[in-house]
Amino acid sequence: MLLIVGLGNPGSQYALNRHNIGFMAADAIHRRHGFSPWRSRFQALVSEGTLAGRKTLLMKPQTYMNESGRAVGEAARFHKIPNADIVVMHDELDLPAAKIRMKTGGGHGGHNGLRSISAHVGEDYRRLRLGIGHPGSKELVHGYVLHDFARVDGEWINPLLDAVADNAALLADGKDSTFGNRLHRSLEPEKAAKEPKAAKPPKAVAAERQSEAAAQAAGKPAPASPSSPASQPAGGPFAAGLKRLFGVKDE
């Protein structure tokens, strides 16, 4: 059996925290591959299914991040799952947002969830490190990871979680390098889409300014440009992502 663990904190108040991106990844796999309904077991929410024809147990520990190892260790011992068949998905401060790395073994790097798991099962399990970026100062880390993602983050979170779900079968096959490469390639279009647009020709800029001046002289509001907030859909892509991922309603 393969055990895939997403790390996070239980409770709706933590659902959209940066620290909970591991839970989000587990939910994405759960939806995409038709796993069984979540149920309480091993001090966690667990769900069973198959990936690449292999029986797989998805897990979201409910012990809070710092005690994640209690749930992982209990499930691993019960099902006799070796560390080579344990994949832990977690937030990673030392990677830029939207970047990922697959690795096996190593230290916990200050991540309390990994620290707990390593204390219960050892260090030689597989990790999917999901980059969330760093706030720039050690003193800011606690508040940063326990703060919700910004709406604009949906531009990379949704494609990343979709890519994790799309390629999860490679984890069941033990093809971690291929899995990582597939995720990198799938996210490249998102990077290209964010490249700065070419500046408008001087004539176009002058025409816009003349239009704004004429509108102001007539006492009318200046027309919104296509890139202005007034002309954007309410909520943006992350608002739609929240509905898709968590059923969050517009405020």
C-alpha positions as CSV (number, residue, x, y, z in Angstrom):
1,M,0.0,0.0,0.0
2,L,1.1,3.6,-0.7
3,L,0.5,6.2,2.0
4,I,0.2,9.8,0.8
5,V,0.0,12.3,3.6
6,G,-1.0,16.0,3.2
7,L,0.1,18.1,6.2
8,G,-2.0,20.9,7.7
9,N,-4.0,22.0,10.7
10,P,-7.6,20.8,11.2
11,G,-10.5,23.3,11.4
12,S,-12.1,25.8,9.1
13,Q,-10.1,28.7,10.6
14,Y,-6.9,27.1,9.1
15,A,-8.3,25.8,5.8
16,L,-6.8,28.6,3.6
17,N,-3.5,29.0,5.5
18,R,-0.3,28.7,3.7
19,H,0.6,26.0,6.2
20,N,-2.3,23.9,4.9
21,I,-1.2,23.5,1.3
22,G,-0.5,19.8,2.0
23,F,-4.2,19.3,2.9
24,M,-5.2,21.2,-0.3
25,A,-3.0,18.8,-2.4
26,A,-4.5,15.7,-0.7
27,D,-8.0,17.1,-1.4
28,A,-7.1,17.6,-5.1
29,I,-5.9,14.0,-5.4
30,H,-9.1,12.8,-3.6
31,R,-11.4,14.7,-6.0
32,R,-9.5,13.8,-9.2
33,H,-9.2,10.0,-8.6
34,G,-12.5,9.1,-7.0
35,F,-11.3,8.1,-3.6
36,S,-13.7,6.9,-0.9
37,P,-15.3,9.5,1.4
38,W,-13.1,10.8,4.2
39,R,-13.4,9.0,7.5
40,S,-11.8,9.3,10.9
41,R,-9.0,6.7,11.6
42,F,-5.4,6.7,12.9
43,Q,-6.0,10.2,14.5
44,A,-6.6,11.5,10.9
45,L,-9.0,11.8,8.1
46,V,-8.3,9.0,5.7
47,S,-9.6,7.9,2.3
48,E,-8.8,4.8,0.2
49,G,-8.5,4.5,-3.6
50,T,-6.1,3.3,-6.3
51,L,-3.4,5.1,-8.3
52,A,-1.9,3.3,-11.2
53,G,-3.6,0.1,-10.0
54,R,-2.0,0.4,-6.6
55,K,-4.0,0.6,-3.4
56,T,-3.4,4.0,-1.9
57,L,-4.3,5.6,1.5
58,L,-4.7,9.3,1.5
59,M,-4.3,11.0,4.9
60,K,-4.9,14.4,6.5
61,P,-3.6,14.2,10.2
62,Q,-6.0,15.8,12.7
63,T,-3.5,16.0,15.4
64,Y,-2.4,19.5,14.4
65,M,0.8,20.0,12.5
66,N,3.3,19.6,15.4
67,E,2.0,16.1,16.2
68,S,1.5,14.8,12.6
69,G,3.9,11.9,13.2
70,R,1.4,10.3,15.6
71,A,-1.1,9.7,12.8
72,V,1.5,8.7,10.2
73,G,3.3,6.3,12.5
74,E,0.0,4.6,13.6
75,A,-1.1,4.0,10.0
76,A,2.3,2.9,8.8
77,R,2.6,0.3,11.6
78,F,-1.0,-1.0,11.2
79,H,-0.6,-1.5,7.4
80,K,3.1,-2.4,7.6
81,I,4.0,0.4,5.1
82,P,7.8,0.9,4.7
83,N,9.1,4.5,4.5
84,A,9.8,4.1,0.8
85,D,6.0,3.9,0.3
86,I,5.2,7.0,2.4
87,V,4.9,10.4,0.5
88,V,4.5,13.5,2.6
89,M,3.2,16.7,0.9
90,H,4.0,19.9,2.8
91,D,4.6,23.6,2.6
92,E,8.2,24.8,2.0
93,L,9.4,28.2,3.0
94,D,12.8,27.8,1.3
95,L,11.2,27.4,-2.2
96,P,9.6,30.3,-4.1
97,A,5.9,30.2,-4.5
98,A,4.7,27.7,-7.2
99,K,8.1,25.8,-7.2
100,I,8.2,22.2,-6.1
101,R,10.9,19.6,-5.2
102,M,10.7,15.9,-4.7
103,K,13.2,14.4,-2.4
104,T,13.7,11.3,-0.2
105,G,15.1,11.6,3.4
106,G,16.9,14.5,4.9
107,G,16.3,16.8,7.9
108,H,13.2,18.6,8.8
109,G,14.5,22.1,8.0
110,G,12.6,23.6,10.9
111,H,9.2,22.2,9.7
112,N,7.5,20.9,12.8
113,G,5.3,18.5,10.9
114,L,8.3,16.8,9.4
115,R,10.1,16.9,12.7
116,S,7.2,14.9,14.3
117,I,7.0,12.4,11.4
118,S,10.7,11.8,11.5
119,A,10.6,11.1,15.2
120,H,7.9,8.4,14.7
121,V,9.0,6.7,11.5
122,G,12.5,7.9,10.7
123,E,13.7,10.3,8.1
124,D,13.9,8.2,4.9
125,Y,10.4,8.8,3.6
126,R,9.5,10.7,0.4
127,R,8.6,14.4,0.5
128,L,6.8,16.6,-2.0
129,R,7.9,20.1,-1.0
130,L,5.4,22.7,-2.1
131,G,7.0,26.2,-2.3
132,I,5.1,29.0,-0.6
133,G,7.9,31.6,-0.5
134,H,9.5,33.2,2.5
135,P,8.4,36.4,4.3
136,G,12.1,37.6,4.5
137,S,12.6,37.4,8.2
138,K,12.6,34.6,10.7
139,E,10.5,36.6,13.1
140,L,7.7,36.8,10.5
141,V,7.6,33.1,9.6
142,H,5.0,32.1,12.2
143,G,2.4,34.7,11.2
144,Y,3.2,34.1,7.5
145,V,2.5,30.4,7.4
146,L,-0.6,30.7,9.6
147,H,-2.1,33.4,7.4
148,D,-4.4,32.8,4.5
149,F,-3.2,32.8,0.9
150,A,-3.9,36.1,-0.9
151,R,-6.5,36.0,-3.7
152,V,-3.8,36.6,-6.3
153,D,-2.1,33.4,-5.2
154,G,-4.9,31.5,-6.9
155,E,-3.1,32.2,-10.2
156,W,-0.5,29.6,-9.2
157,I,-2.2,27.5,-6.5
158,N,-5.0,26.1,-8.7
159,P,-2.7,25.1,-11.6
160,L,-0.2,23.6,-9.1
161,L,-2.8,21.5,-7.3
162,D,-4.3,20.4,-10.6
163,A,-0.9,19.2,-11.7
164,V,-0.3,17.3,-8.5
165,A,-3.6,15.5,-9.0
166,D,-3.1,14.9,-12.7
167,N,0.3,13.2,-12.1
168,A,-0.3,11.5,-8.8
169,A,-0.2,8.0,-10.4
170,L,3.5,8.5,-11.0
171,L,4.0,8.6,-7.2
172,A,2.4,5.2,-7.0
173,D,4.9,3.9,-9.7
174,G,7.8,5.4,-7.7
175,K,8.7,7.7,-10.5
176,D,9.4,10.8,-8.4
177,S,11.8,12.4,-10.8
178,T,9.3,12.1,-13.7
179,F,6.5,13.4,-11.4
180,G,8.6,16.5,-10.5
181,N,9.5,17.2,-14.1
182,R,5.9,16.9,-15.2
183,L,4.8,19.4,-12.6
184,H,7.6,21.8,-13.7
185,R,6.5,21.6,-17.3
186,S,2.8,22.0,-16.6
187,L,3.5,25.2,-14.7
188,E,5.7,26.8,-17.4
189,P,2.7,28.2,-19.3
190,E,1.6,30.0,-16.1
191,K,5.1,31.6,-15.9
192,A,5.0,32.7,-19.5
193,A,1.5,34.2,-19.0
194,K,3.0,36.4,-16.2
195,E,5.7,37.9,-18.4
196,P,5.4,41.7,-18.6
197,K,3.4,42.9,-21.5
198,A,4.9,45.2,-24.1
199,A,4.5,48.9,-23.4
200,K,1.7,50.7,-25.4
201,P,2.8,52.8,-28.3
202,P,3.2,56.5,-27.5
203,K,0.2,57.4,-29.7
204,A,-2.1,55.0,-27.8
205,V,-1.0,56.5,-24.5
206,A,-1.6,60.0,-25.8
207,A,-5.0,59.1,-27.0
208,E,-6.0,57.6,-23.7
209,R,-4.8,60.7,-21.8
210,Q,-6.8,62.9,-24.2
211,S,-9.9,60.7,-23.6
212,E,-9.4,61.0,-19.8
213,A,-9.0,64.8,-20.0
214,A,-12.1,65.2,-22.2
215,A,-14.1,63.1,-19.7
216,Q,-13.0,65.1,-16.8
217,A,-13.8,68.3,-18.5
218,A,-17.3,67.0,-19.2
219,G,-17.7,66.0,-15.6
220,K,-17.8,62.3,-16.4
221,P,-15.7,59.5,-14.9
222,A,-12.7,58.5,-17.0
223,P,-13.2,55.2,-18.9
224,A,-11.5,52.2,-17.2
225,S,-8.7,50.6,-19.1
226,P,-8.8,46.8,-19.6
227,S,-6.2,46.3,-16.8
228,S,-7.8,48.5,-14.2
229,P,-9.5,47.0,-11.2
230,A,-12.9,48.4,-12.2
231,S,-12.9,46.3,-15.3
232,Q,-11.8,43.0,-13.7
233,P,-14.2,40.2,-12.7
234,A,-15.1,40.4,-9.0
235,G,-12.9,38.2,-6.8
236,G,-10.5,37.1,-9.5
237,P,-9.2,33.6,-10.2
238,F,-8.6,32.7,-6.5
239,A,-12.2,33.4,-5.6
240,A,-13.3,30.8,-8.2
241,G,-10.6,28.5,-6.8
242,L,-11.9,28.9,-3.3
243,K,-15.3,27.8,-4.5
244,R,-13.9,24.9,-6.3
245,L,-11.6,23.7,-3.5
246,F,-13.5,24.6,-0.4
247,G,-17.0,25.7,-1.3
248,V,-16.2,29.1,0.1
249,K,-18.9,31.7,-0.7
250,D,-18.3,35.2,-1.9
251,E,-18.3,37.7,1.0
